[in-house]
Structures are given as C-alpha cells and as structure tokens.
Amino acid sequence: MTTQWKDIEPDVALRFVDWDCYFEEPKSDVFVFDALYAPQYIEEGLLYPLGKTIPESSVYPAWTLEQASSQGIYYGIPQMVCMDTLFYRKEDPAVARVQTMQQLYEAIGPRKTQALLPGRDEGVIADFSLNNEMKYYNILQDHTGKVVPVQAMGNVQEDAMQYLKELYAMTGTATGRYDDGNEFTRAEWFAQGHGRALYAYPEAMSAIVRLGQGDDTDVKAISSCEHPDVATAYVDYVSISSRIPADKVEAAKKLTALLTSKPYMLAALKPASKEGVPQYLLAARQDVMQELAASDPNYQKLYRHLYRAKSWHVMAGTKDFAAWEAKVGPDIERDLKK
C-alpha cells in the first residue's frame, strides 16, 4: 500500500493506528470496518458522505453494496467479503449433497466420541471458543430472512438456537472450545484427516493447500437454517471519518480509492512468490476474483461455490447490537452447554 501510495501522493505521509471495529468507534481518517456496524455508523454520523456514486461501482455485485449507502448516498466502498464455508472431501457424496445446516446434521449427526481430534468419519470441526453471539445472529438472520431482524434485539429464540446447537453437537465440546491462538489449527486438523467436514472461513483453504490437500477438498456455502436459498455474508467497507479536517478530504478519497482498486487488491491477495500459498481471502471486486480464479484452481472453487453461489444478504446490526450481544451472550453459552 505504501509503495502504491507514493505514486499517488508522494508528499502525503501515512500514519497507521491500531483499531478494532468490534470494540471501539473509528479513530482514523480512513479505515476499514465490518458492515455489521454500517447502519450504526451512518445513523450516528460517523462516516463522511462519498456521494451518489462510488468509483467503479459496476464491478461490485449488488449484494455487497446493501449496507454501503443510505437515502441514496454512499458512505463506504466494499473491499473484502467473507462467509461461513463448509470444507469437505470430494470422496464424501452425502456431505456434497447438503444445502442447509439441518441437512448437514441429518447426514453427519452428533459426535460419536468426545476426543479433541475427531475421527475421519465423524463430526464437523468448528470454532466455538469465542463470539458465539455472532454465530447465533447469523443463523437468526438466515432464519428470519431479514438483514436486520427486530427479533435479534429480544431474547434468544429457541427455533434459531436449535441450528447452533446442532452444529455444536456435530463439533463436540473439546474440539469446539479448544483455543491455542492459531486461527488455522482446525483447518490443519481437517487437512491431516480429522473430521468429515470443516466449518470455517474461506481463508482456511490456505492451510489445507499448504498441507497438500487442496485437490482433494471441495467447498460449498450452506444456509445456516432451514432455507437453502438464504445465506449471510460479511462485507468490509473502506470509509472516511466525518471528523476529518477539510484539507485532508481529497487525499482521503484518493486513499479510499487505492484501498479498493484492482491493482492494490491483486497485490494484497496474490502470494509473494510463485511457490507461495495464497491467503484465499475474497475480494469484493468481481474482476479481482475472476483474475484470481483464472490463475489458481482453489481460488476458482471459492469463486464459483462461494462468491457466485447465492444471492447473499449482508450481515448488519443496529446501533443497539453491542448491548444485545452482552445481554444474550450468557444465555447462548448456557444453551450450548446443556
């Protein structure tokens, strides 16, 4: 980024700050954040209005733009997308047929053992070590078919919670709760032959390929509820702070355009060398995903079976989302342990 920025504004220095959108409000001039918070940020006036159009808007699928605008004005440009992904072995036709979490549970059932590492023929490896409110909220959005369901601000709904319980039963307590600080540990377990399936994010493909199992592994998007045609995706937007000084706005717009440009995204997502393994992160731009898919067979799987698989709707909350998480978190954890 700094190399490309010098070609655009050589006399404007960049300063980087640590920031986590899940715990605090924006504190820099230009930032990337989860669209989960877009409605809140827009309502609270934290985002600079970008106008009625955004650069190269035609390269973004319509669903990636769902939360980027309000009342005809854009406040963010999509950069990355992500979704819950089912990794499974090509030799497993029963899992290949499933379209929903319910069907997955019917095909696999609860864990046969409670060992940390499941056998090759049992269970779904998933991460329940933290933030299970988000998993439940994802299911609730799919279950209700609404981007921001009013019901999410109430108590835990048992019908939606049941799908999370089924995934937890397929995973098992020891496997689900394990936490060694390495986000790819579970992908490595799967690549080493454990579990019938892995429920993770697309970038788990990186560990699977690194361990030589890319050709034998397939991916799919499944609905986390009972509706096979409904699924939730996550989108990251690049935005500008509404508090930015007037004399910095033009440079900030250029930086926003750079961070969402095709040259930058390709440079960020392609491996540093021919021998390297890609991160397998998904760009919001379709032209970037098409080029990555054309150059890498595993990116092609992600492009075909995830990025283009469904008419996604974007995970989004309300200004009360953080308070809701704190309220229902203990109830969700208690239900999972029953």
Secondary structure, DSSP 8 states (H G I E B T S, - for coil): -HHHHHHH-TTS--------TTTS---SSEEEEEGGGHHHHHHTT-B---BS--TTGGGS-GGGGTTTEETTEE--EEEEEE--EEEEETT-HHHHH--BHHHHHHHH-S-S---SS--TTS-EE---SS-HHHHHHHHHHHHHT-SS-GGGGSS--HHHHHHHHHHHHHH-HHHHH---S-TTHHHHHHHTT-SSEEEE-GGGHHHHHHTT-TTTEEEE--BSSS-TT--EEEEEEEEEBTT--GGGHHHHHHHHHHHTSHHHHHHHHS-SSTTS-----EES-HHHHHHHHHH-HHHHHHIIIIITTS--EE----TTHHHHHHHHHHHHHHHHH-
